[in-house]
Amino acid sequence: MGDRVQHKAVITPQLQGRQFNLDVLSPSVAKDRLTLTKKQESSTVGHSIAEEIAEIRDLLKTREQASGALSVALKKARRRLPRRVYNQGMLLAKAEPLMDHPKLRLTLDEPALRKSAGEVSAYLKSVDLAERRKTRALTILGSMAFSVLVVIGLAITVMRWRGLI
């Protein structure tokens, strides 16, 4: 009689790039082919989101002077970031450890992560460091000028009460 063991179809590297008519193939080969393409898509999608997270980490380091892991860098830059951008960044930071695990990666909401990454990177790219330094210097000078005016006003008031003026 013969051996009635079904062997799984083997897709060699030469066959990976080719498109097959799945109706012609046996069901087990068609299933293996679909599984292979899904794995390739999920690995490239996860990799591109991981690249976007790395880009955001670099932007945080250059634009906000906050280095380290994404969650740590976001916490350092929290006061300088709008609340929405911070929350989107934390969503990415929570998803980052799940990207390394092949099965947990499938649970991630990829369109939402892409949108979050785009929003955070767009904000960080729009930050003008020269304008931020200029604004900070003018704020400090303005508060110093106000303090000097208050001290002069109080000195004049005290002199008037004592009758020196």
C-alpha positions in Angstrom: 0.0 0.0 0.0 2.0 3.1 0.2 2.7 5.7 2.7 -0.2 8.0 3.1 1.6 10.8 4.9 0.9 14.3 3.6 4.0 16.5 3.4 3.8 20.2 3.7 4.7 22.2 0.7 8.1 23.7 0.7 8.5 27.2 -0.8 12.0 27.7 -1.7 13.7 31.2 -1.9 13.4 30.9 -5.7 9.6 30.6 -5.4 9.1 33.4 -2.8 9.0 36.3 -5.2 6.6 34.7 -7.8 2.9 35.1 -7.9 0.8 31.9 -8.0 -2.7 31.3 -9.0 -4.0 30.0 -5.7 -7.0 28.2 -7.3 -4.6 25.8 -9.2 -2.5 24.9 -6.2 -3.5 22.4 -3.6 -5.2 23.8 -0.5 -2.2 23.1 1.7 0.2 24.9 -0.7 -2.2 27.8 -1.1 -2.5 28.1 2.7 1.3 28.0 3.1 1.7 30.7 0.4 -0.8 33.0 2.1 0.9 32.5 5.5 4.2 33.3 4.0 3.0 36.5 2.4 1.2 37.6 5.6 4.4 37.0 7.6 6.4 39.1 5.1 3.9 41.9 5.2 3.7 42.0 9.0 7.5 41.9 9.3 8.0 44.8 6.9 5.1 46.8 8.5 6.6 46.3 12.0 10.0 47.2 10.7 8.8 50.5 9.2 7.0 51.5 12.4 10.2 50.6 14.3 12.1 52.9 11.9 9.7 55.7 12.5 10.1 55.2 16.3 13.9 55.4 15.9 13.5 58.6 13.9 11.3 60.1 16.6 13.9 59.1 19.2 16.6 60.9 17.1 14.3 64.0 16.7 13.7 64.1 20.5 17.5 63.9 21.1 18.3 66.7 18.6 15.3 69.0 19.1 14.3 68.5 22.7 17.7 67.4 24.2 16.0 64.3 25.6 17.8 61.1 25.1 17.3 57.5 26.2 14.4 55.1 25.5 11.3 56.6 23.9 9.3 56.7 27.0 12.1 58.2 29.1 12.8 60.8 26.4 9.1 61.7 26.2 9.0 62.1 30.0 12.0 64.4 29.9 10.5 66.6 27.2 6.9 66.4 28.6 6.7 70.1 29.6 7.8 71.3 26.2 5.5 69.1 24.2 1.7 69.6 23.6 -0.4 67.2 25.5 -1.7 65.5 22.4 1.8 65.0 21.0 3.0 63.6 24.3 0.0 61.1 24.5 0.6 60.0 20.9 4.3 59.5 21.7 3.4 57.4 24.8 1.2 55.3 22.6 4.2 54.6 20.5 6.3 53.9 23.5 3.8 51.3 24.8 3.8 49.6 21.4 7.6 49.5 21.1 8.2 46.4 23.2 5.4 44.5 21.4 7.1 45.1 18.0 9.8 42.6 18.8 7.4 39.7 19.5 6.1 38.2 16.3 2.6 37.2 17.6 2.1 40.3 19.8 3.0 42.5 16.8 -0.2 41.3 15.1 -2.3 42.8 18.0 -1.1 46.3 17.3 -3.3 48.8 15.5 -0.9 49.7 12.7 -2.8 52.6 11.1 -3.2 54.3 14.5 0.5 53.8 15.2 1.4 55.2 11.8 -0.8 58.2 12.4 0.7 58.8 15.9 4.2 58.5 14.5 3.4 61.0 11.7 1.9 63.5 14.2 4.8 63.3 16.6 7.5 63.5 14.0 5.6 66.4 12.2 5.6 68.4 15.5 9.2 67.7 16.3 10.3 68.7 12.8 8.4 72.0 13.1 10.2 73.0 16.3 12.6 75.9 15.5 15.5 75.8 17.9 16.6 79.3 17.1 13.1 80.7 17.7 12.9 78.8 20.9 16.2 80.2 22.2 15.2 83.8 21.2 11.8 83.4 22.9 13.4 82.1 26.1 15.9 85.0 26.2 13.2 87.6 25.6 11.1 86.0 28.4 13.9 86.2 30.8 14.8 89.8 29.9 11.1 90.8 30.1 10.8 89.3 33.6 14.0 91.0 34.7 12.8 94.4 33.3 9.5 94.0 35.1 11.3 93.2 38.4 13.5 96.3 38.0 10.4 98.5 37.4 8.6 97.1 40.5 11.7 97.7 42.7 12.0 101.3 41.4 8.3 101.9 42.0 8.5 100.5 45.5 11.6 102.7 46.2 9.8 105.8 45.0 6.7 104.9 47.1 8.8 104.4 50.3 10.7 107.7 49.7 7.4 109.6 49.3 6.0 108.1 52.5 9.1 109.2 54.4 8.9 112.6 52.9 12.2 112.5 50.9 10.5 113.4 47.7 
